[in-house]
């Protein structure tokens, strides 16, 4: 089986009665729609940076868990340089 076959763009979400598969992009869209509803007319700035900050830390944490802490494998999986990964891990306090 190829690595591409192992990477599924859909994630599994468990619901009380059933299991459904929902693409990650749909989960992001749902989260953003919920965020805008919660604003209730308030203005927000730097939304792009805020979203990146919210996503990066759990992304790195989860990928590190998946790779059992192997930063070389994690950087390869993420498609970023290992030095960049180490810098980000330090920034988020995940370098322990």
C-alpha positions as CSV (number, residue, x, y, z in Angstrom):
1,X,0.0,0.0,0.0
2,X,1.4,3.4,-0.9
3,X,1.7,6.3,1.5
4,X,-0.8,8.2,-0.5
5,X,-3.3,5.4,0.0
6,X,-2.8,5.7,3.7
7,X,-3.6,9.4,3.8
8,X,-7.3,9.9,3.8
9,X,-8.5,13.5,3.4
10,X,-11.7,12.6,5.4
11,X,-11.8,12.3,9.1
12,X,-14.2,10.2,11.2
13,X,-16.6,11.9,13.5
14,X,-18.6,9.8,15.9
15,X,-22.2,10.6,16.4
16,X,-24.5,9.0,19.0
17,X,-26.2,6.8,16.5
18,X,-23.8,6.5,13.6
19,X,-20.3,7.0,12.2
20,X,-19.9,9.5,9.4
21,X,-16.9,10.6,7.4
22,X,-16.5,14.3,6.8
23,X,-13.7,16.0,4.9
24,X,-11.4,18.2,7.0
25,X,-12.2,21.2,4.9
26,X,-15.9,20.9,5.8
27,X,-15.0,20.7,9.5
28,X,-13.0,24.0,9.1
29,X,-15.9,25.6,7.3
30,X,-18.3,24.6,10.0
31,X,-16.0,25.9,12.7
32,X,-15.6,29.2,10.9
33,X,-19.4,29.6,10.4
34,X,-19.8,28.9,14.2
35,X,-17.2,31.5,15.0
36,X,-18.9,34.1,12.9
37,X,-22.2,33.4,14.5
38,X,-20.6,33.9,18.0
39,X,-19.2,37.3,17.0
40,X,-22.8,38.7,17.1
41,X,-21.7,41.7,15.0
42,X,-18.4,42.4,16.8
43,X,-15.5,43.2,14.6
44,X,-12.5,40.9,14.4
45,X,-9.0,41.6,13.0
46,X,-6.2,39.4,11.8
47,X,-8.5,36.4,11.3
48,X,-5.9,34.6,9.1
49,X,-3.2,34.8,11.8
50,X,-5.7,33.9,14.5
51,X,-6.8,30.7,12.7
52,X,-3.2,29.7,12.0
53,X,-2.3,30.1,15.6
54,X,-5.3,28.0,16.7
55,X,-4.6,25.3,14.2
56,X,-0.8,25.0,14.4
57,X,-0.3,23.9,18.0
58,X,-2.8,21.0,17.9
59,X,-1.6,20.0,14.5
60,X,2.0,19.7,15.6
61,X,1.0,18.0,18.9
62,X,-1.1,15.4,17.1
63,X,1.5,14.7,14.4
64,X,4.1,14.3,17.1
65,X,1.9,11.8,18.9
66,X,1.3,10.0,15.6
67,X,5.1,9.8,14.9
68,X,5.8,8.9,18.6
69,X,7.9,12.1,19.0
70,X,10.1,11.5,15.9
71,X,10.7,15.0,14.6
72,X,12.2,13.8,11.3
73,X,9.1,11.8,10.5
74,X,6.9,14.6,11.7
75,X,8.6,17.2,9.5
76,X,8.4,14.8,6.5
77,X,4.7,14.1,7.2
78,X,4.0,17.9,7.5
79,X,6.1,18.7,4.5
80,X,8.2,21.3,6.3
81,X,11.9,21.6,7.2
82,X,12.9,19.9,10.5
83,X,14.4,23.2,11.6
84,X,11.1,25.0,11.0
85,X,9.3,22.3,12.9
86,X,11.7,22.6,15.9
87,X,11.3,26.4,15.9
88,X,7.5,26.0,16.0
89,X,7.6,23.3,18.7
90,X,9.7,25.6,20.8
91,X,7.3,28.5,20.2
92,X,4.3,26.3,21.4
93,X,6.2,24.7,24.2
94,X,6.1,21.3,22.6
95,X,9.8,20.6,22.5
96,X,10.0,18.7,25.7
